[in-house]
Amino acid sequence: MPFGLGAFETLLVLAIVVGIPIALVVLLVRAMARRPGADGPTGPQVGRHQTAELDSTRHRLEELEAKLACTEEKVAFTESLLDDRRKGS
């Protein structure tokens, strides 16, 4: 055996040399998976309460987008009235 080690000692050294880096990689991957906002294989991982909150926020965003579209129409109408008034003067 190399360096005057027996079979058991060689296997023990090999297990330590190979096992420690593998264990560190596994620990790193597990720590990254647990961090807040971590994305899973299918996208962001959210709980049920977060899903309800996202749905509520999405609904509120749709309402605000509808209001914005209405406001933009009103602005365009007002601008056309002002243009007509300027031309008529």
Biopython code that builds the backbone (N, CA, C, O; Angstrom):
import numpy as np
from Bio.PDB.StructureBuilder import StructureBuilder

atoms = [
    (1, "MET", "N", (0.833, -1.182, 0.000)),
    (1, "MET", "CA", (0.000, 0.000, 0.000)),
    (1, "MET", "C", (0.886, 1.256, 0.000)),
    (1, "MET", "O", (2.030, 1.213, 0.452)),
    (2, "PRO", "N", (0.346, 2.380, -0.513)),
    (2, "PRO", "CA", (1.167, 3.591, -0.601)),
    (2, "PRO", "C", (1.498, 4.165, 0.774)),
    (2, "PRO", "O", (0.698, 4.094, 1.708)),
    (3, "PHE", "N", (2.672, 4.721, 0.871)),
    (3, "PHE", "CA", (3.149, 5.405, 2.082)),
    (3, "PHE", "C", (3.161, 4.484, 3.297)),
    (3, "PHE", "O", (3.089, 4.957, 4.431)),
    (4, "GLY", "N", (3.250, 3.218, 3.080)),
    (4, "GLY", "CA", (3.333, 2.271, 4.183)),
    (4, "GLY", "C", (2.035, 2.108, 4.940)),
    (4, "GLY", "O", (2.042, 1.654, 6.085)),
    (5, "LEU", "N", (0.904, 2.473, 4.319)),
    (5, "LEU", "CA", (-0.395, 2.331, 4.971)),
    (5, "LEU", "C", (-1.017, 0.998, 4.576)),
    (5, "LEU", "O", (-0.790, 0.495, 3.476)),
    (6, "GLY", "N", (-1.790, 0.446, 5.469)),
    (6, "GLY", "CA", (-2.519, -0.769, 5.156)),
    (6, "GLY", "C", (-3.764, -0.445, 4.354)),
    (6, "GLY", "O", (-4.045, 0.721, 4.076)),
    (7, "ALA", "N", (-4.505, -1.468, 3.985)),
    (7, "ALA", "CA", (-5.714, -1.294, 3.176)),
    (7, "ALA", "C", (-6.747, -0.438, 3.920)),
    (7, "ALA", "O", (-7.369, 0.444, 3.328)),
    (8, "PHE", "N", (-6.925, -0.702, 5.206)),
    (8, "PHE", "CA", (-7.916, 0.053, 5.974)),
    (8, "PHE", "C", (-7.535, 1.526, 6.069)),
    (8, "PHE", "O", (-8.374, 2.407, 5.886)),
    (9, "GLU", "N", (-6.286, 1.778, 6.351)),
    (9, "GLU", "CA", (-5.836, 3.159, 6.479)),
    (9, "GLU", "C", (-5.945, 3.906, 5.151)),
    (9, "GLU", "O", (-6.294, 5.086, 5.124)),
    (10, "THR", "N", (-5.647, 3.216, 4.059)),
    (10, "THR", "CA", (-5.762, 3.834, 2.734)),
    (10, "THR", "C", (-7.212, 4.187, 2.430)),
    (10, "THR", "O", (-7.501, 5.278, 1.939)),
    (11, "LEU", "N", (-8.121, 3.263, 2.724)),
    (11, "LEU", "CA", (-9.545, 3.536, 2.502)),
    (11, "LEU", "C", (-10.029, 4.675, 3.399)),
    (11, "LEU", "O", (-10.844, 5.496, 2.977)),
    (12, "LEU", "N", (-9.535, 4.726, 4.624)),
    (12, "LEU", "CA", (-9.920, 5.794, 5.543)),
    (12, "LEU", "C", (-9.447, 7.151, 5.026)),
    (12, "LEU", "O", (-10.211, 8.116, 5.044)),
    (13, "VAL", "N", (-8.215, 7.236, 4.571)),
    (13, "VAL", "CA", (-7.687, 8.486, 4.021)),
    (13, "VAL", "C", (-8.462, 8.876, 2.772)),
    (13, "VAL", "O", (-8.800, 10.046, 2.592)),
    (14, "LEU", "N", (-8.748, 7.904, 1.905)),
    (14, "LEU", "CA", (-9.507, 8.175, 0.684)),
    (14, "LEU", "C", (-10.910, 8.682, 1.016)),
    (14, "LEU", "O", (-11.398, 9.617, 0.381)),
    (15, "ALA", "N", (-11.555, 8.075, 1.999)),
    (15, "ALA", "CA", (-12.897, 8.506, 2.393)),
    (15, "ALA", "C", (-12.876, 9.939, 2.925)),
    (15, "ALA", "O", (-13.778, 10.726, 2.640)),
    (16, "ILE", "N", (-11.855, 10.267, 3.690)),
    (16, "ILE", "CA", (-11.753, 11.625, 4.239)),
    (16, "ILE", "C", (-11.486, 12.631, 3.128)),
    (16, "ILE", "O", (-12.121, 13.685, 3.071)),
    (17, "VAL", "N", (-10.548, 12.305, 2.248)),
    (17, "VAL", "CA", (-10.167, 13.237, 1.180)),
    (17, "VAL", "C", (-11.324, 13.471, 0.216)),
    (17, "VAL", "O", (-11.502, 14.590, -0.264)),
    (18, "VAL", "N", (-12.111, 12.444, -0.075)),
    (18, "VAL", "CA", (-13.228, 12.577, -1.013)),
    (18, "VAL", "C", (-14.497, 13.016, -0.288)),
    (18, "VAL", "O", (-15.279, 13.798, -0.831)),
    (19, "GLY", "N", (-14.707, 12.530, 0.913)),
    (19, "GLY", "CA", (-15.959, 12.771, 1.632)),
    (19, "GLY", "C", (-16.143, 14.191, 2.110)),
    (19, "GLY", "O", (-17.257, 14.713, 2.058)),
    (20, "ILE", "N", (-15.094, 14.828, 2.572)),
    (20, "ILE", "CA", (-15.218, 16.190, 3.103)),
    (20, "ILE", "C", (-15.663, 17.180, 2.026)),
    (20, "ILE", "O", (-16.594, 17.943, 2.283)),
    (21, "PRO", "N", (-15.059, 17.214, 0.841)),
    (21, "PRO", "CA", (-15.557, 18.144, -0.184)),
    (21, "PRO", "C", (-17.000, 17.857, -0.593)),
    (21, "PRO", "O", (-17.776, 18.783, -0.828)),
    (22, "ILE", "N", (-17.361, 16.578, -0.678)),
    (22, "ILE", "CA", (-18.745, 16.233, -1.030)),
    (22, "ILE", "C", (-19.689, 16.734, 0.054)),
    (22, "ILE", "O", (-20.737, 17.302, -0.250)),
    (23, "ALA", "N", (-19.325, 16.528, 1.313)),
    (23, "ALA", "CA", (-20.166, 16.997, 2.415)),
    (23, "ALA", "C", (-20.299, 18.515, 2.393)),
    (23, "ALA", "O", (-21.380, 19.044, 2.654)),
    (24, "LEU", "N", (-19.220, 19.218, 2.085)),
    (24, "LEU", "CA", (-19.286, 20.684, 2.019)),
    (24, "LEU", "C", (-20.201, 21.147, 0.892)),
    (24, "LEU", "O", (-20.958, 22.103, 1.062)),
    (25, "VAL", "N", (-20.141, 20.485, -0.247)),
    (25, "VAL", "CA", (-21.018, 20.846, -1.367)),
    (25, "VAL", "C", (-22.470, 20.594, -0.994)),
    (25, "VAL", "O", (-23.336, 21.421, -1.280)),
    (26, "VAL", "N", (-22.744, 19.461, -0.360)),
    (26, "VAL", "CA", (-24.121, 19.151, 0.057)),
    (26, "VAL", "C", (-24.620, 20.199, 1.046)),
    (26, "VAL", "O", (-25.748, 20.674, 0.920)),
    (27, "LEU", "N", (-23.806, 20.563, 2.017)),
    (27, "LEU", "CA", (-24.213, 21.583, 2.990)),
    (27, "LEU", "C", (-24.452, 22.931, 2.317)),
    (27, "LEU", "O", (-25.397, 23.638, 2.668)),
    (28, "LEU", "N", (-23.612, 23.290, 1.363)),
    (28, "LEU", "CA", (-23.775, 24.555, 0.649)),
    (28, "LEU", "C", (-25.072, 24.567, -0.143)),
    (28, "LEU", "O", (-25.803, 25.557, -0.123)),
    (29, "VAL", "N", (-25.363, 23.478, -0.840)),
    (29, "VAL", "CA", (-26.598, 23.400, -1.630)),
    (29, "VAL", "C", (-27.815, 23.470, -0.721)),
    (29, "VAL", "O", (-28.787, 24.151, -1.047)),
    (30, "ARG", "N", (-27.780, 22.783, 0.407)),
    (30, "ARG", "CA", (-28.917, 22.822, 1.337)),
    (30, "ARG", "C", (-29.103, 24.217, 1.924)),
    (30, "ARG", "O", (-30.235, 24.668, 2.101)),
    (31, "ALA", "N", (-28.008, 24.901, 2.227)),
    (31, "ALA", "CA", (-28.103, 26.258, 2.778)),
    (31, "ALA", "C", (-28.674, 27.216, 1.744)),
    (31, "ALA", "O", (-29.468, 28.093, 2.086)),
    (32, "MET", "N", (-28.283, 27.061, 0.491)),
    (32, "MET", "CA", (-28.808, 27.935, -0.561)),
    (32, "MET", "C", (-30.291, 27.672, -0.793)),
    (32, "MET", "O", (-31.042, 28.598, -1.098)),
    (33, "ALA", "N", (-30.716, 26.433, -0.653)),
    (33, "ALA", "CA", (-32.119, 26.095, -0.869)),
    (33, "ALA", "C", (-32.997, 26.662, 0.237)),
    (33, "ALA", "O", (-34.179, 26.927, 0.019)),
    (34, "ARG", "N", (-32.424, 26.849, 1.426)),
    (34, "ARG", "CA", (-33.215, 27.355, 2.548)),
    (34, "ARG", "C", (-33.269, 28.862, 2.631)),
    (34, "ARG", "O", (-34.065, 29.402, 3.400)),
    (35, "ARG", "N", (-32.455, 29.556, 1.870)),
    (35, "ARG", "CA", (-32.432, 31.012, 1.991)),
    (35, "ARG", "C", (-33.749, 31.607, 1.486)),
    (35, "ARG", "O", (-34.354, 31.059, 0.565)),
    (36, "PRO", "N", (-34.201, 32.710, 2.070)),
    (36, "PRO", "CA", (-35.465, 33.320, 1.645)),
    (36, "PRO", "C", (-35.403, 33.737, 0.183)),
    (36, "PRO", "O", (-34.401, 34.276, -0.285)),
    (37, "GLY", "N", (-36.489, 33.478, -0.522)),
    (37, "GLY", "CA", (-36.579, 33.862, -1.921)),
    (37, "GLY", "C", (-35.868, 32.917, -2.863)),
    (37, "GLY", "O", (-35.692, 33.226, -4.041)),
    (38, "ALA", "N", (-35.453, 31.758, -2.350)),
    (38, "ALA", "CA", (-34.751, 30.806, -3.215)),
    (38, "ALA", "C", (-35.717, 30.231, -4.237)),
    (38, "ALA", "O", (-36.866, 29.917, -3.925)),
    (39, "ASP", "N", (-35.236, 30.101, -5.441)),
    (39, "ASP", "CA", (-36.045, 29.506, -6.493)),
    (39, "ASP", "C", (-35.805, 28.009, -6.514)),
    (39, "ASP", "O", (-34.673, 27.536, -6.416)),
    (40, "GLY", "N", (-36.895, 27.282, -6.645)),
    (40, "GLY", "CA", (-36.794, 25.837, -6.764)),
    (40, "GLY", "C", (-36.702, 25.442, -8.224)),
    (40, "GLY", "O", (-36.571, 26.298, -9.098)),
    (41, "PRO", "N", (-36.772, 24.147, -8.488)),
    (41, "PRO", "CA", (-36.659, 23.685, -9.870)),
    (41, "PRO", "C", (-37.823, 24.128, -10.745)),
    (41, "PRO", "O", (-37.699, 24.162, -11.969)),
    (42, "THR", "N", (-38.950, 24.467, -10.132)),
    (42, "THR", "CA", (-40.121, 24.884, -10.913)),
    (42, "THR", "C", (-40.416, 26.360, -10.749)),
    (42, "THR", "O", (-41.504, 26.810, -11.107)),
    (43, "GLY", "N", (-39.488, 27.115, -10.224)),
    (43, "GLY", "CA", (-39.716, 28.542, -10.041)),
    (43, "GLY", "C", (-39.699, 28.902, -8.572)),
    (43, "GLY", "O", (-39.298, 28.093, -7.736)),
    (44, "PRO", "N", (-40.133, 30.112, -8.250)),
    (44, "PRO", "CA", (-40.114, 30.546, -6.856)),
    (44, "PRO", "C", (-40.976, 29.648, -5.980)),
    (44, "PRO", "O", (-42.089, 29.279, -6.354)),
    (45, "GLN", "N", (-40.456, 29.307, -4.828)),
    (45, "GLN", "CA", (-41.187, 28.480, -3.880)),
    (45, "GLN", "C", (-41.909, 29.398, -2.897)),
    (45, "GLN", "O", (-41.271, 30.161, -2.171)),
    (46, "VAL", "N", (-43.227, 29.323, -2.876)),
    (46, "VAL", "CA", (-44.005, 30.167, -1.980)),
    (46, "VAL", "C", (-44.988, 29.303, -1.214)),
    (46, "VAL", "O", (-45.425, 28.255, -1.690)),
    (47, "GLY", "N", (-45.325, 29.760, -0.024)),
    (47, "GLY", "CA", (-46.304, 29.058, 0.782)),
    (47, "GLY", "C", (-47.712, 29.498, 0.425)),
    (47, "GLY", "O", (-47.916, 30.372, -0.417)),
    (48, "ARG", "N", (-48.687, 28.866, 1.089)),
    (48, "ARG", "CA", (-50.093, 29.179, 0.787)),
    (48, "ARG", "C", (-50.437, 30.623, 1.110)),
    (48, "ARG", "O", (-51.129, 31.288, 0.339)),
    (49, "HIS", "N", (-49.949, 31.115, 2.261)),
    (49, "HIS", "CA", (-50.261, 32.501, 2.625)),
    (49, "HIS", "C", (-49.622, 33.471, 1.644)),
    (49, "HIS", "O", (-50.192, 34.517, 1.334)),
    (50, "GLN", "N", (-48.433, 33.119, 1.155)),
    (50, "GLN", "CA", (-47.782, 33.985, 0.171)),
    (50, "GLN", "C", (-48.527, 33.947, -1.156)),
    (50, "GLN", "O", (-48.598, 34.957, -1.855)),
    (51, "THR", "N", (-49.081, 32.790, -1.509)),
    (51, "THR", "CA", (-49.844, 32.675, -2.751)),
    (51, "THR", "C", (-51.081, 33.556, -2.684)),
    (51, "THR", "O", (-51.403, 34.243, -3.653)),
    (52, "ALA", "N", (-51.781, 33.546, -1.550)),
    (52, "ALA", "CA", (-52.962, 34.394, -1.393)),
    (52, "ALA", "C", (-52.572, 35.866, -1.464)),
    (52, "ALA", "O", (-53.279, 36.673, -2.067)),
    (53, "GLU", "N", (-51.460, 36.207, -0.857)),
    (53, "GLU", "CA", (-50.990, 37.595, -0.890)),
    (53, "GLU", "C", (-50.619, 38.001, -2.316)),
    (53, "GLU", "O", (-50.914, 39.119, -2.741)),
    (54, "LEU", "N", (-49.977, 37.101, -3.051)),
    (54, "LEU", "CA", (-49.633, 37.388, -4.446)),
    (54, "LEU", "C", (-50.882, 37.566, -5.293)),
    (54, "LEU", "O", (-50.937, 38.459, -6.140)),
    (55, "ASP", "N", (-51.889, 36.720, -5.070)),
    (55, "ASP", "CA", (-53.133, 36.852, -5.825)),
    (55, "ASP", "C", (-53.800, 38.189, -5.534)),
    (55, "ASP", "O", (-54.304, 38.846, -6.444)),
    (56, "SER", "N", (-53.802, 38.593, -4.263)),
    (56, "SER", "CA", (-54.388, 39.874, -3.883)),
    (56, "SER", "C", (-53.627, 41.029, -4.533)),
    (56, "SER", "O", (-54.233, 41.971, -5.045)),
    (57, "THR", "N", (-52.314, 40.949, -4.509)),
    (57, "THR", "CA", (-51.491, 41.996, -5.118)),
    (57, "THR", "C", (-51.703, 42.043, -6.621)),
    (57, "THR", "O", (-51.784, 43.120, -7.213)),
    (58, "ARG", "N", (-51.793, 40.867, -7.237)),
    (58, "ARG", "CA", (-52.017, 40.799, -8.683)),
    (58, "ARG", "C", (-53.364, 41.435, -9.038)),
    (58, "ARG", "O", (-53.471, 42.159, -10.028)),
    (59, "HIS", "N", (-54.391, 41.162, -8.226)),
    (59, "HIS", "CA", (-55.719, 41.744, -8.460)),
    (59, "HIS", "C", (-55.666, 43.264, -8.311)),
    (59, "HIS", "O", (-56.243, 43.991, -9.119)),
    (60, "ARG", "N", (-54.976, 43.737, -7.284)),
    (60, "ARG", "CA", (-54.845, 45.183, -7.066)),
    (60, "ARG", "C", (-54.105, 45.830, -8.232)),
    (60, "ARG", "O", (-54.466, 46.927, -8.658)),
    (61, "LEU", "N", (-53.077, 45.167, -8.753)),
    (61, "LEU", "CA", (-52.335, 45.681, -9.898)),
    (61, "LEU", "C", (-53.237, 45.793, -11.120)),
    (61, "LEU", "O", (-53.172, 46.778, -11.856)),
    (62, "GLU", "N", (-54.078, 44.786, -11.337)),
    (62, "GLU", "CA", (-55.008, 44.840, -12.472)),
    (62, "GLU", "C", (-55.975, 46.014, -12.326)),
    (62, "GLU", "O", (-56.285, 46.694, -13.304)),
    (63, "GLU", "N", (-56.455, 46.249, -11.090)),
    (63, "GLU", "CA", (-57.349, 47.388, -10.854)),
    (63, "GLU", "C", (-56.640, 48.706, -11.159)),
    (63, "GLU", "O", (-57.208, 49.589, -11.801)),
    (64, "LEU", "N", (-55.411, 48.832, -10.701)),
    (64, "LEU", "CA", (-54.659, 50.068, -10.932)),
    (64, "LEU", "C", (-54.350, 50.269, -12.412)),
    (64, "LEU", "O", (-54.367, 51.398, -12.901)),
    (65, "GLU", "N", (-54.068, 49.184, -13.127)),
    (65, "GLU", "CA", (-53.827, 49.302, -14.566)),
    (65, "GLU", "C", (-55.087, 49.765, -15.290)),
    (65, "GLU", "O", (-55.007, 50.551, -16.234)),
    (66, "ALA", "N", (-56.252, 49.281, -14.853)),
    (66, "ALA", "CA", (-57.512, 49.709, -15.460)),
    (66, "ALA", "C", (-57.751, 51.193, -15.186)),
    (66, "ALA", "O", (-58.180, 51.929, -16.075)),
    (67, "LYS", "N", (-57.474, 51.632, -13.953)),
    (67, "LYS", "CA", (-57.623, 53.051, -13.616)),
    (67, "LYS", "C", (-56.677, 53.907, -14.443)),
    (67, "LYS", "O", (-57.053, 54.981, -14.912)),
    (68, "LEU", "N", (-55.446, 53.433, -14.620)),
    (68, "LEU", "CA", (-54.467, 54.170, -15.408)),
    (68, "LEU", "C", (-54.926, 54.304, -16.855)),
    (68, "LEU", "O", (-54.794, 55.374, -17.450)),
    (69, "ALA", "N", (-55.458, 53.241, -17.420)),
    (69, "ALA", "CA", (-55.947, 53.300, -18.801)),
    (69, "ALA", "C", (-57.083, 54.310, -18.918)),
    (69, "ALA", "O", (-57.144, 55.069, -19.886)),
    (70, "CYS", "N", (-57.985, 54.323, -17.933)),
    (70, "CYS", "CA", (-59.103, 55.271, -17.934)),
    (70, "CYS", "C", (-58.577, 56.703, -17.818)),
    (70, "CYS", "O", (-59.048, 57.603, -18.514)),
    (71, "THR", "N", (-57.606, 56.904, -16.941)),
    (71, "THR", "CA", (-57.030, 58.233, -16.765)),
    (71, "THR", "C", (-56.332, 58.695, -18.038)),
    (71, "THR", "O", (-56.434, 59.862, -18.415)),
    (72, "GLU", "N", (-55.624, 57.786, -18.700)),
    (72, "GLU", "CA", (-54.960, 58.143, -19.956)),
    (72, "GLU", "C", (-55.979, 58.559, -21.015)),
    (72, "GLU", "O", (-55.735, 59.487, -21.786)),
    (73, "GLU", "N", (-57.120, 57.871, -21.052)),
    (73, "GLU", "CA", (-58.178, 58.252, -21.998)),
    (73, "GLU", "C", (-58.715, 59.645, -21.676)),
    (73, "GLU", "O", (-58.946, 60.451, -22.576)),
    (74, "LYS", "N", (-58.911, 59.923, -20.385)),
    (74, "LYS", "CA", (-59.402, 61.240, -19.979)),
    (74, "LYS", "C", (-58.402, 62.334, -20.342)),
    (74, "LYS", "O", (-58.790, 63.410, -20.796)),
    (75, "VAL", "N", (-57.118, 62.058, -20.144)),
    (75, "VAL", "CA", (-56.083, 63.035, -20.485)),
    (75, "VAL", "C", (-56.089, 63.295, -21.985)),
    (75, "VAL", "O", (-56.010, 64.446, -22.415)),
    (76, "ALA", "N", (-56.182, 62.246, -22.777)),
    (76, "ALA", "CA", (-56.205, 62.410, -24.235)),
    (76, "ALA", "C", (-57.428, 63.220, -24.660)),
    (76, "ALA", "O", (-57.325, 64.080, -25.535)),
    (77, "PHE", "N", (-58.591, 62.953, -24.047)),
    (77, "PHE", "CA", (-59.807, 63.693, -24.371)),
    (77, "PHE", "C", (-59.656, 65.166, -23.995)),
    (77, "PHE", "O", (-60.032, 66.052, -24.762)),
    (78, "THR", "N", (-59.098, 65.421, -22.801)),
    (78, "THR", "CA", (-58.902, 66.796, -22.348)),
    (78, "THR", "C", (-57.929, 67.534, -23.259)),
    (78, "THR", "O", (-58.143, 68.700, -23.589)),
    (79, "GLU", "N", (-56.866, 66.857, -23.663)),
    (79, "GLU", "CA", (-55.910, 67.483, -24.576)),
    (79, "GLU", "C", (-56.562, 67.813, -25.913)),
    (79, "GLU", "O", (-56.280, 68.857, -26.501)),
    (80, "SER", "N", (-57.428, 66.932, -26.394)),
    (80, "SER", "CA", (-58.110, 67.218, -27.666)),
    (80, "SER", "C", (-59.059, 68.405, -27.514)),
    (80, "SER", "O", (-59.182, 69.215, -28.433)),
    (81, "LEU", "N", (-59.734, 68.521, -26.363)),
    (81, "LEU", "CA", (-60.599, 69.675, -26.117)),
    (81, "LEU", "C", (-59.779, 70.964, -26.087)),
    (81, "LEU", "O", (-60.189, 71.977, -26.654)),
    (82, "LEU", "N", (-58.620, 70.924, -25.426)),
    (82, "LEU", "CA", (-57.763, 72.106, -25.376)),
    (82, "LEU", "C", (-57.267, 72.483, -26.769)),
    (82, "LEU", "O", (-57.219, 73.665, -27.110)),
    (83, "ASP", "N", (-56.901, 71.497, -27.568)),
    (83, "ASP", "CA", (-56.462, 71.774, -28.941)),
    (83, "ASP", "C", (-57.590, 72.414, -29.748)),
    (83, "ASP", "O", (-57.367, 73.369, -30.492)),
    (84, "ASP", "N", (-58.814, 71.875, -29.594)),
    (84, "ASP", "CA", (-59.963, 72.439, -30.309)),
    (84, "ASP", "C", (-60.220, 73.874, -29.876)),
    (84, "ASP", "O", (-60.522, 74.732, -30.705)),
    (85, "ARG", "N", (-60.100, 74.136, -28.574)),
    (85, "ARG", "CA", (-60.346, 75.471, -28.050)),
    (85, "ARG", "C", (-59.292, 76.448, -28.574)),
    (85, "ARG", "O", (-59.613, 77.583, -28.925)),
    (86, "ARG", "N", (-58.015, 75.995, -28.625)),
    (86, "ARG", "CA", (-56.947, 76.856, -29.140)),
    (86, "ARG", "C", (-57.166, 77.170, -30.619)),
    (86, "ARG", "O", (-56.954, 78.300, -31.058)),
    (87, "LYS", "N", (-57.582, 76.187, -31.363)),
    (87, "LYS", "CA", (-57.817, 76.386, -32.795)),
    (87, "LYS", "C", (-59.018, 77.296, -33.037)),
    (87, "LYS", "O", (-59.040, 78.060, -34.003)),
    (88, "GLY", "N", (-60.012, 77.212, -32.160)),
    (88, "GLY", "CA", (-61.215, 78.026, -32.312)),
    (88, "GLY", "C", (-61.008, 79.473, -31.912)),
    (88, "GLY", "O", (-61.789, 80.337, -32.311)),
    (89, "SER", "N", (-59.970, 79.759, -31.130)),
    (89, "SER", "CA", (-59.748, 81.126, -30.649)),
    (89, "SER", "C", (-59.262, 82.040, -31.706)),
    (89, "SER", "O", (-59.033, 83.221, -31.444)),
]
sb = StructureBuilder()
sb.init_structure("model")
sb.init_model(0)
sb.init_chain("A")
sb.init_seg("    ")
for serial, (resi, resn, name, xyz) in enumerate(atoms, 1):
    if name == "N":
        sb.init_residue(resn, " ", resi, " ")
    sb.init_atom(name, np.array(xyz, "f"), 0.0, 1.0, " ", f" {name:<3s}", serial, name[0])
structure = sb.get_structure()
